[in-house]
Amino acid sequence: MLPNTISKTITLEDGREIIIETGALAKQADGAVIVKMGKAILLATVVTKKEAGDGVDFLPMSVDYQEKFASSGKIPGGFLKREGRLSDYEILISRMVDRAIRPIFPDDYHADTNISITLMSYDEDVLPDCLAGLAASAALAVSDIPFNGPISEVRVAKIDGQLFINPKPSDLEKASLELIVAGSEEFILMVEGEGDEVSEDEMVEALQFGHEEIKKHCKVQKELTKLVGKEEKRAYSHEVNDEALFDKIKADVYDSLYEVVSRQIAIKQQRSDLTKGIKDAFIESLGEDHEYDERLIGKYFGKVYKEAARNFTLIEKKRLDGRNPDEIRPIWSVVDYLPSAHGSAVFTRGETQSITTCTLGTKLDEQMVDGAVLSGYNKFFLHYNFPGFSTGEVKPNRGPGRREVGHGNLAMRALKKVLPAPADNPYTIRIVSDILESNGSSSMATVCAGSLALMDAGIAIKSPVTGIAMGMISDTKTGNYTILSDILGDEDHLGDMDFKVTGTDKGITACQMDLKVEGLDYEVLKEALYQARKGRLHILDEINKTLSTARPEFKPHTPRSHNMMIPKELIGAVIGPGGKVIQEIQKDSGATIIIEEVDNMGKINIFSNNQDSMDAAIARLKAIVAQPEIGETYTGKVKNIMPFGAFVEFMPGKDGLLHISEIKWERLESMDGVLESGEEIAVKLIDVDRKTGKYKLSRKALLPKPERKD
């Protein structure tokens, strides 16, 4: 007997359909749906515990997006031949769903929660990442788990000047702007994307366009909730509160905290020490025998500090560190800091610092991508590291976490837009940003340092890219708000928005936004974008003082590159039997040689740190691919001696017949003692047989013709 399934359909403007079904699969989960678009099928499940863990005062939620290799008819590579840890691509999608879903849970919901989204079937015309947020929200919508949704995610792309929702991958290649936008019916929650130096107005237009589509998705999910009878959500009690304690703390410490905030102390540690002193004094005032919950004291103290700091900024239009709302912290930068690196830079903005390197490699250094959906090679990648000491923490290095992957990806998207075209760049480029100090956006510091390191390495980028993190503190009751440029770490925690924008002097190349407040007005968003532009250009002016264009020459130890195009039929001659010829050239010259077929031609890339090595390799290759010309003179080596003449290798891999009659002007009766095997002689190419292609050589043509005796 088939299960009773309930489904709803979302129809896009171009007629394509997204179908949400529930009731057939994973029925022991609290909520489960499948989302279909074309042949693409995602299964989303959500499970939460009934009670919160002891002392937990946050939402311990994990979101895992995974693509099964079977979904695209593939078998995983490697030894185990099974899906392992999530790839960076899957982690990035998991993060986007988490950032969109987490804000819609009630603030006092603290039960362990897991959301799992699995790509079960792949469609080459459907990008599944833009369906993941919808699938997660729909799973919550058909459950009894409390949440303030629904939400949805869509991809917005601008192609040939027109905006599209969830375009096909083949169309996306032509996009000048690409965004993943998440939101509820009322407001936008999360944005992440990239653009070809687009304007702020284009960005806002795309967000509005995406939000209109999201509203339709949310209405359909609400209808689905009614159909499955899950309008009533479970009752829960995950917090124990003491209003009297909160009132006491606020009455006792608010003024002291406001006074500390109003001092506008620039050093983070000094502010922390002063606020900790106020907290310690309050606890001491309670006496040793007080019965208050220590965890509640800490929670309420933080809440009062947040209120004092927000009120100060809203009232005084000043910042914790004394800056004006649109003011950028002091900046200094330097390039060529690491002499052995191909390119390096240090960028420091306030208490945030990145040391970044740029390494140039060959095609052999390309990153192989072998996923269920994505596969191929990547010749530009950026790695971001965030050690504990950058914030004064004692923390062992256990490799990059999801945060590091996400921050690195944002910086990579920002910089890839200004790289030279693939045809003009033979190098594989790796950028590594190590954060040495952090109080504010280290990902934006990575973008600035990355631009400098690329130029220091001699990569001719279109224009330097800079980035800035914007914040906002607002009062929804009064409508009062303050937009903050170059936010501190504290302002990130205290504020209602974290909006990172990167770009050149022409426009935006990447952005990432997370909102913590409902109902952000588009005019406010536009104001934030233009204030961000002002900040980006200020930062650009500062780094231009250090280095404004790529160095005209590579560092002496940077691999030099030389490209050669040869006829397709000569590829085999360069490689040789079993790779013998190309391996011999590399061994003798010390250069690295890579040959591939491109556009029905042979493309040779030669890399070497030494000019003599490069010249030697080029000479050998030119000799192999050079075409013999009748009338030209060559230095050849005698290979075989026959009764009728000798075979001479006059070019690499090319032998010609030196007939006995062409050795001397005088008549030779035999070849005995005339030539020796291995002997080098000068010969002239006198003819090529049109039928056989065989070469005819002459030695006597290079010798003076004896005078005739009468």
MONOR-V772921 format. One record per residue. N is the residue number from 1. SS is DSSP state (A for helix, B for strand, O for the rest). Layout:
N_SS / N_SS
//
This chain:
1_O / 2_O / 3_O / 4_O / 5_O / 6_B / 7_B / 8_B / 9_B / 10_B / 11_B / 12_O / 13_O / 14_O / 15_O / 16_O / 17_B / 18_B / 19_B / 20_B / 21_B / 22_B / 23_O / 24_O / 25_O / 26_O / 27_O / 28_O / 29_O / 30_O / 31_B / 32_B / 33_B / 34_B / 35_B / 36_B / 37_B / 38_O / 39_O / 40_B / 41_B / 42_B / 43_B / 44_B / 45_B / 46_B / 47_B / 48_B / 49_B / 50_B / 51_B / 52_B / 53_O / 54_O / 55_O / 56_O / 57_O / 58_O / 59_O / 60_O / 61_B / 62_B / 63_B / 64_B / 65_B / 66_B / 67_B / 68_O / 69_A / 70_A / 71_A / 72_A / 73_O / 74_O / 75_O / 76_O / 77_O / 78_O / 79_O / 80_O / 81_O / 82_O / 83_O / 84_O / 85_O / 86_O / 87_O / 88_A / 89_A / 90_A / 91_A / 92_A / 93_A / 94_A / 95_A / 96_A / 97_A / 98_A / 99_A / 100_A / 101_A / 102_A / 103_A / 104_A / 105_O / 106_O / 107_O / 108_O / 109_O / 110_O / 111_B / 112_B / 113_B / 114_B / 115_B / 116_B / 117_B / 118_B / 119_B / 120_B / 121_B / 122_O / 123_O / 124_O / 125_O / 126_O / 127_O / 128_O / 129_A / 130_A / 131_A / 132_A / 133_A / 134_A / 135_A / 136_A / 137_A / 138_A / 139_A / 140_A / 141_A / 142_O / 143_O / 144_O / 145_O / 146_O / 147_O / 148_O / 149_O / 150_O / 151_O / 152_B / 153_B / 154_B / 155_B / 156_B / 157_B / 158_B / 159_B / 160_O / 161_O / 162_B / 163_B / 164_B / 165_B / 166_O / 167_O / 168_O / 169_A / 170_A / 171_A / 172_A / 173_O / 174_O / 175_B / 176_B / 177_B / 178_B / 179_B / 180_B / 181_B / 182_B / 183_B / 184_O / 185_O / 186_O / 187_O / 188_B / 189_B / 190_B / 191_B / 192_B / 193_B / 194_B / 195_B / 196_B / 197_B / 198_B / 199_O / 200_A / 201_A / 202_A / 203_A / 204_A / 205_A / 206_A / 207_A / 208_A / 209_A / 210_A / 211_A / 212_A / 213_A / 214_A / 215_A / 216_A / 217_A / 218_A / 219_A / 220_A / 221_A / 222_A / 223_A / 224_A / 225_A / 226_A / 227_A / 228_A / 229_O / 230_O / 231_O / 232_O / 233_O / 234_O / 235_O / 236_O / 237_O / 238_O / 239_O / 240_O / 241_O / 242_O / 243_A / 244_A / 245_A / 246_A / 247_A / 248_A / 249_A / 250_A / 251_A / 252_A / 253_A / 254_A / 255_A / 256_A / 257_A / 258_A / 259_A / 260_A / 261_A / 262_A / 263_O / 264_O / 265_O / 266_O / 267_O / 268_A / 269_A / 270_A / 271_A / 272_A / 273_A / 274_A / 275_A / 276_A / 277_A / 278_A / 279_A / 280_A / 281_A / 282_A / 283_A / 284_A / 285_A / 286_O / 287_O / 288_O / 289_O / 290_O / 291_O / 292_O / 293_O / 294_A / 295_A / 296_A / 297_A / 298_A / 299_A / 300_A / 301_A / 302_A / 303_A / 304_A / 305_A / 306_A / 307_A / 308_A / 309_A / 310_A / 311_A / 312_A / 313_A / 314_A / 315_A / 316_A / 317_O / 318_B / 319_O / 320_O / 321_O / 322_O / 323_O / 324_B / 325_O / 326_O / 327_O / 328_O / 329_O / 330_O / 331_B / 332_B / 333_B / 334_B / 335_B / 336_O / 337_O / 338_O / 339_O / 340_O / 341_O / 342_O / 343_B / 344_B / 345_B / 346_B / 347_B / 348_B / 349_B / 350_O / 351_O / 352_B / 353_B / 354_B / 355_B / 356_B / 357_B / 358_B / 359_B / 360_B / 361_B / 362_O / 363_A / 364_A / 365_A / 366_O / 367_B / 368_B / 369_B / 370_B / 371_O / 372_O / 373_O / 374_O / 375_B / 376_B / 377_B / 378_B / 379_O / 380_B / 381_B / 382_B / 383_B / 384_B / 385_B / 386_B / 387_O / 388_A / 389_A / 390_A / 391_A / 392_O / 393_O / 394_O / 395_O / 396_O / 397_O / 398_O / 399_O / 400_O / 401_O / 402_A / 403_A / 404_A / 405_A / 406_A / 407_A / 408_A / 409_A / 410_A / 411_A / 412_A / 413_A / 414_A / 415_A / 416_A / 417_O / 418_O / 419_O / 420_O / 421_O / 422_A / 423_A / 424_A / 425_O / 426_O / 427_O / 428_B / 429_B / 430_B / 431_B / 432_B / 433_B / 434_B / 435_B / 436_B / 437_B / 438_O / 439_O / 440_O / 441_O / 442_A / 443_A / 444_A / 445_A / 446_A / 447_A / 448_A / 449_A / 450_A / 451_A / 452_A / 453_A / 454_A / 455_A / 456_A / 457_O / 458_O / 459_O / 460_O / 461_O / 462_O / 463_O / 464_O / 465_O / 466_B / 467_B / 468_B / 469_B / 470_B / 471_B / 472_B / 473_B / 474_B / 475_B / 476_O / 477_O / 478_O / 479_O / 480_B / 481_B / 482_B / 483_B / 484_B / 485_B / 486_O / 487_O / 488_O / 489_A / 490_A / 491_A / 492_A / 493_A / 494_A / 495_O / 496_O / 497_B / 498_B / 499_B / 500_B / 501_B / 502_B / 503_B / 504_O / 505_O / 506_O / 507_O / 508_B / 509_B / 510_B / 511_B / 512_B / 513_B / 514_B / 515_B / 516_O / 517_O / 518_O / 519_O / 520_O / 521_O / 522_A / 523_A / 524_A / 525_A / 526_A / 527_A / 528_A / 529_A / 530_A / 531_A / 532_A / 533_A / 534_A / 535_A / 536_A / 537_A / 538_A / 539_A / 540_A / 541_A / 542_A / 543_A / 544_A / 545_O / 546_O / 547_O / 548_O / 549_O / 550_O / 551_O / 552_O / 553_O / 554_O / 555_O / 556_O / 557_O / 558_O / 559_O / 560_B / 561_B / 562_B / 563_B / 564_B / 565_B / 566_B / 567_B / 568_A / 569_A / 570_A / 571_A / 572_A / 573_A / 574_A / 575_A / 576_O / 577_A / 578_A / 579_A / 580_A / 581_A / 582_A / 583_A / 584_A / 585_A / 586_A / 587_A / 588_A / 589_A / 590_O / 591_O / 592_B / 593_B / 594_B / 595_B / 596_B / 597_B / 598_B / 599_O / 600_O / 601_B / 602_B / 603_B / 604_B / 605_B / 606_B / 607_B / 608_B / 609_O / 610_O / 611_A / 612_A / 613_A / 614_A / 615_A / 616_A / 617_A / 618_A / 619_A / 620_A / 621_A / 622_A / 623_A / 624_A / 625_A / 626_O / 627_O / 628_O / 629_O / 630_O / 631_O / 632_O / 633_B / 634_B / 635_B / 636_B / 637_B / 638_B / 639_B / 640_B / 641_B / 642_B / 643_O / 644_O / 645_B / 646_B / 647_B / 648_B / 649_B / 650_B / 651_B / 652_O / 653_O / 654_B / 655_B / 656_B / 657_B / 658_B / 659_B / 660_A / 661_A / 662_A / 663_O / 664_O / 665_O / 666_O / 667_O / 668_O / 669_O / 670_O / 671_O / 672_O / 673_O / 674_O / 675_O / 676_O / 677_O / 678_O / 679_O / 680_B / 681_B / 682_B / 683_B / 684_B / 685_B / 686_B / 687_B / 688_B / 689_O / 690_O / 691_O / 692_O / 693_O / 694_O / 695_B / 696_B / 697_B / 698_B / 699_O / 700_A / 701_A / 702_A / 703_O / 704_O / 705_O / 706_O / 707_O / 708_O / 709_O / 710_O
//
